[in-house]
């Protein structure tokens, strides 16, 4: 192994933990996330991360694409 491949942590391939930050959520939001996570067998923190990542991905979506996506989703639900 070369020197620049050594991360000096003693663990090969270890991924560092993401930084932890406390975020205050309104009680209503927290209850909603907890209820959804419980119904789907997941955990609240992972659900919040998923929702925020989805929002980030779609934040730059053009309006026309957003409307088309929402209409397709709603038509699929309606059967």
N, C-alpha and C positions, 0 to 999 in steps of 0.2 A: 504494500500500500504506500502511495506517495504521501509526502507531508501535507500537501494541500487537500488530500482526500480525508484527512483525519480531522474530525470535529472536536477533538479533545474532551469529549464528554464521556468517553468510555463505552458509548452505545452506538453501534453502527446502524445507520438508517433511521434513527429516532427522529420523530417529527416533534418540534417544540410545541408546547401547548399554546393556544391562542391567548392573547392578553385578556384578562377578566375585568369587566367594568360593571358596576352596578347601574341599573336603569330603573327609574321609578315609573311604574305603570299605574294608571287609574284602576281602582278596584273592579270596575265593570269590565275593563279590558282583560285584566288578569283572570277574572272568573270565566270569561268567554274562552280564553286560551286553555285554561285548565279543563273546562268542560269538553272542548273539542279534543284535546289530547287524551283525556280519559276515555272518551267514546271510541277513539281510533287506536287505542293501545300504545300511544307514544308518550313522550314527555313534553312538558310545557316549553322548556327552553329550546328544544329542537324545533318545535312547531313555530315559535317566534322567529328563530333564525331562518327557517324555510320561507315564511311569509315575507320577511324583510329582504331576503335574497331575490325572491320572485318580484317584489316591488322594484328593487334595483335594476333587475334585468328588463323590466317593462317600462321603466321611467322614461326612457328615451324613445319609446315606441311611437311612431306617428299616429295621429288621431284616426285616420282612415283604417289603419291596421288594427287599432284598438277596437273600433266599432265593428269591424268584420269579425274579429275574434270573439267579442262578446255576443254578437248575433249568432254565430255558429254554436257557441256553448249553450245559449238559451234554446235554440232550435233543437239541439241534441237532447236537452233535458225534456222538452215538450213532447218528444217522440215523433 
